[in-house]
Structure formats: C-alpha cells, structure tokens
Amino acid sequence: MQVIGQLAELFDLLGVAVLVGGTLVTVGRAIAVGRVAGGKASYRVARRTFGKALLLGLEVLIAADLMRSVSLSLTTSSVLALGLLVVVRTILSFSIQIEMEGALPWRIGRPGRSQGSENQL
C-alpha cells in the first residue's frame, strides 16, 4: 500500500509538470502565432493549447487521487472527500472541454458537424 501512495505522489508531480509545461508551451505558441497572425489568432491558439494542457493535468491529478484513496485506510469521510474532489474535477474537465470544442463531448465528430476551431488555424 505504501508503494501505491508513493506512486500517487509521483502522479501528483506529473500533473503539476503537465500544467507547468503546458503553460510554457502555450506562451511560446501564442507569441509565435501573435507575431505572424496577430492578437486574435494568438489568443485562440493560447486558449486552445492551455485548455488541452489543463484537461490532461486534471486527468492525471484525478488518477493520483484515486490511487491515494486505495493506499489510505478507507473511512467514510475519506471516501466522501475523494468522491467530492473527483466530482468537482470531472465537472471542471467537462466544462473546459465544452468551452474548447463548442459542443458536448458526445456530439463532437458527428456527421454534419464541423470539427471545431482546429480547421480555422
């Protein structure tokens, strides 16, 4: 069980690294696009790039929380706290994806629907 706890800590660090790395990549891409295509295009690229990094970071952090719950002694309060944390992070991930794609996740890629703003860049 201690190994799983250490693995959860590693996933926490990985989640933070994804967020920091995503921020750096976002700034770099936004500056590069801004020089070529202007401020509006730079903003769209920054928003989309950071949104993807944020989604990935949240998924990794959720995995860390799940692993941590397995390694800890399970009590009703710890399970409820974990459940609340997972629900909040899942809702946040869901809303970020809707914001990025402009549609519900299960409607993306349907026939007759454009593929979002990826084709615009």
Helices and strands as residue ranges (DSSP letters): H 2-37, H 39-71, H 76-101, G 105-107, G 116-120
